[in-house]
């Protein structure tokens, strides 16, 4: 098949997502071409020349309105993978009307779309991981940190980081923009901060040199969300798969659908901050037990949760539906 991808237009992790998807499609024998989400004469000419079997984009917020109108009139099959659900549902509720196939990373969002658009082809599909970017270390592990948190300092993550520093003796590394602002009063000898977005290669190194990776999820009612209808996020994030693919041990907040993706002996979840601290205290010196979980989670991810798996699912739905 010939597949046209409209880039999301976002920086950071999105070019890596798109490259992994392109690679998975090409390795399956398909032809793929990527264009910017703009309406330019050159882009429109490229679409007509390529004549794709279907078009796919991630997020969708940056797709030019005139370009979308032209695509809708073209009769081409339009697919979108909503990778920020349910945090911007106020926007996506209107946007999904334009697409023939809608894939969403969150069960809560999926359930809402199915109720609102019962005749539309809507599917639940979490992001996967790229095992070329996230993989175990080839060297004997030398731990630099006890506990690691990678991601934006949402209020729950800030509170959890402070709890660790105030109630345990462990060394912590925090990675992501604006962490320094929230940790200004904490002792520098206990916490290292990389106060910016970092590339996957750096994240992988941090995962493999930390004893425990914490994976607290974003709250559905965070003040900067655009989710006035209050759809609760029920699904694990893509970081869950990246940590597992790195061969690392994680403690994950207890999302509703964890058991859809991992068995209980592959991943450990926590109910609240008190439970999380108890689990950190328990596992911090039990390397053998941590390894048993991380090895099983690693096998699960390679067998079920890579981008090639996700691409095959998308193609299967297009063929069957």
Residue pairs with C-beta under 8 A, 6 or more apart in sequence:
1 30
1 31
1 53
1 54
1 315
2 30
2 31
2 32
2 33
2 50
2 51
2 52
2 53
3 25
3 30
3 31
3 32
3 33
3 52
3 53
3 54
3 55
3 56
4 32
4 33
4 34
4 35
4 47
4 50
4 52
4 54
4 55
4 56
4 76
5 18
5 21
5 22
5 32
5 33
5 34
5 35
5 55
5 56
5 57
6 34
6 35
6 36
6 37
6 55
6 56
6 57
6 63
6 67
7 14
7 15
7 18
7 34
7 35
7 36
7 37
7 57
8 14
8 17
8 18
8 37
8 57
8 58
8 59
8 60
8 61
8 62
9 36
9 37
9 59
9 61
9 62
9 63
10 59
10 62
12 197
13 197
13 200
14 58
14 59
16 130
16 133
16 200
17 58
17 83
17 127
17 307
18 34
18 58
19 130
20 128
20 130
20 133
20 307
21 56
21 307
21 310
21 311
22 32
22 34
23 130
23 307
24 306
24 307
24 308
24 310
24 311
25 32
25 311
26 32
27 308
28 308
28 311
28 312
28 315
30 315
33 46
33 50
33 52
35 43
35 46
35 47
36 43
37 57
37 62
37 63
37 64
37 67
38 64
38 67
39 64
39 65
39 66
39 67
39 70
43 67
44 67
44 70
47 71
47 74
52 76
53 77
54 76
54 77
54 78
54 79
54 101
54 318
55 71
55 76
55 77
55 78
55 79
56 79
56 80
56 81
56 314
57 63
57 79
57 80
57 81
58 80
58 81
58 83
59 81
59 82
59 83
59 84
60 80
60 82
60 92
60 95
60 99
61 88
61 91
61 95
68 98
71 78
72 78
72 98
77 100
77 101
77 318
78 98
78 99
78 100
78 101
79 99
79 100
79 101
79 102
79 103
79 314
79 318
80 95
80 96
80 99
80 101
80 102
80 103
81 103
81 104
81 105
81 125
81 314
82 92
82 96
82 102
82 103
82 104
82 105
82 109
83 105
83 127
83 238
84 105
85 92
85 104
85 105
85 106
85 108
85 109
85 231
85 233
86 106
86 108
86 109
86 112
86 220
86 227
86 231
86 232
86 233
87 218
87 220
87 222
87 225
87 226
87 227
87 233
88 225
88 226
88 227
89 109
89 112
89 226
89 227
89 228
89 229
89 231
90 226
90 227
90 228
90 229
91 226
92 109
93 116
93 229
96 102
96 113
96 117
96 120
96 122
97 117
100 121
101 121
101 123
101 314
101 317
101 318
101 321
102 113
102 117
102 120
102 121
102 122
102 123
103 122
103 123
103 124
103 125
103 314
104 110
104 113
104 122
104 123
104 124
104 125
105 124
105 125
105 126
105 127
105 235
105 238
106 124
106 231
106 233
106 234
106 235
107 124
107 234
107 235
107 256
107 257
107 260
108 220
108 231
108 232
108 233
108 234
108 235
108 256
109 231
109 233
110 122
110 123
110 124
112 229
112 231
113 120
113 122
114 122
121 317
121 321
123 313
123 317
124 235
125 310
125 313
125 314
126 235
126 236
126 238
126 241
126 261
126 305
126 310
127 237
127 238
127 241
127 307
127 310
128 238
128 241
128 305
128 306
128 307
128 308
128 309
128 310
129 238
129 241
129 242
129 244
129 245
129 301
129 305
129 306
129 307
130 200
130 245
130 306
130 307
131 245
131 301
131 302
131 306
133 200
133 201
133 204
133 242
134 200
134 203
134 204
134 207
134 241
134 242
134 243
134 245
134 246
135 204
135 245
135 246
135 247
136 208
136 246
136 247
136 298
137 208
137 209
137 247
141 208
141 209
142 209
143 209
143 210
143 211
144 173
144 209
144 210
145 171
145 172
145 173
145 192
145 206
145 209
145 210
145 211
146 170
146 171
146 172
146 210
146 211
146 212
146 284
147 164
147 170
147 171
147 172
147 173
147 210
147 211
147 212
147 213
147 214
147 280
148 172
148 173
148 175
148 206
148 207
148 210
148 212
148 213
148 214
149 157
149 160
149 161
149 172
149 173
149 174
149 175
149 213
149 214
149 216
150 175
150 176
150 198
150 203
150 206
150 207
150 213
150 239
151 157
151 175
151 176
151 239
152 176
152 177
152 178
152 218
153 161
153 174
153 176
153 178
153 179
153 181
153 182
154 216
154 218
154 219
154 222
155 219
155 222
156 216
156 219
157 216
158 182
159 273
160 214
160 216
160 273
160 276
161 172
161 174
161 182
161 183
161 191
162 183
162 186
163 273
163 276
163 277
164 170
164 172
164 277
164 280
165 172
165 186
165 187
165 190
165 191
167 277
168 277
168 280
168 281
170 280
170 284
171 190
171 191
171 192
172 190
172 191
172 192
173 191
173 192
173 193
173 194
173 206
173 210
174 183
174 191
174 192
174 193
174 194
175 193
175 194
175 198
175 203
175 206
176 194
176 195
176 196
176 197
177 195
177 196
177 197
178 195
179 193
179 194
179 195
180 193
180 195
183 191
183 193
194 202
198 206
200 242
203 242
204 242
204 246
207 213
207 242
207 243
207 246
207 248
208 246
208 247
208 248
210 248
211 249
211 283
211 284
211 287
211 290
212 249
212 250
212 251
212 280
212 283
212 284
212 290
213 243
213 248
213 249
213 250
213 251
214 250
214 251
214 276
215 236
215 237
215 239
215 240
215 243
215 250
215 251
215 252
215 253
216 253
216 276
217 233
217 236
217 237
217 252
217 253
217 255
218 233
218 237
220 227
220 230
220 231
220 232
220 233
221 227
221 230
233 255
234 255
234 256
234 257
235 255
235 256
235 257
236 252
236 255
236 257
236 258
236 261
240 250
240 252
240 261
240 267
241 301
241 305
241 306
243 250
243 297
244 250
244 262
244 266
244 267
244 294
244 297
244 298
244 300
244 301
244 305
245 298
245 301
245 302
245 305
245 306
247 294
247 295
247 298
248 294
249 268
249 283
249 290
249 291
249 293
249 294
250 267
250 268
250 294
250 297
251 268
251 269
251 270
251 276
251 279
251 280
251 283
252 258
252 267
252 268
252 269
252 270
253 269
253 270
253 276
254 269
254 270
254 271
255 269
258 267
258 269
261 300
261 304
261 305
262 297
262 300
263 296
263 300
265 292
265 293
265 296
266 293
266 296
266 297
266 300
267 293
267 297
268 279
268 283
268 293
270 276
270 279
283 289
283 290
